[in-house]
Amino acid sequence: MDKSSALTAFGALSQSTRLDVIRLLIIAGAEGLSAGDLAGKLDVRQNTLSANLTVLLNAGLVSNRREGRSIRYFADMSQLRALLTFLLEDCCGGNPALCQPALDTLACC
């Protein structure tokens, strides 16, 4: 990920509803969530959610799939990993052992 893409992603995540959406989609995993489910879980109007989802889509942090009249959204885990990698690529002055506690905290159980 280049600096410009990282700045776009961080900008997209710098709003409360969008950050909540990403966190819910990460939890949902491969199943994703429909726009209606997201709106209900976040108690947000659908038109407000739609605008926020567009920002996340344009930043490459989510993807979507039409299912009949509904649209299902998914966290783009490869883009999220790329963002974390960009942020941590020079972590700990080249001493990976110093980063291990943070990586252990992030590791899935």
C-alpha angles and dihedrals in degrees: 000000000000126000094258093054091046091052090050091050094047090048090053091050094047094086122080100231093046091050089050090050092053092048092050092048092050089052091047090055120182092352093064121188134266119244089248092053091049092049091050095047092048096038090231128142113255095240091052091048091048091056091049093047089052090056091050091047092050090050090052094239096118137031130199142207128199115235107185107295093346132076121218119207130208134189109246097231094186090058092045090051089049090052092050091046091051090051095047103032094108094034120153097005094284095309105119093188089069090057095049097091090056091046091048089053091052096046115110116243 
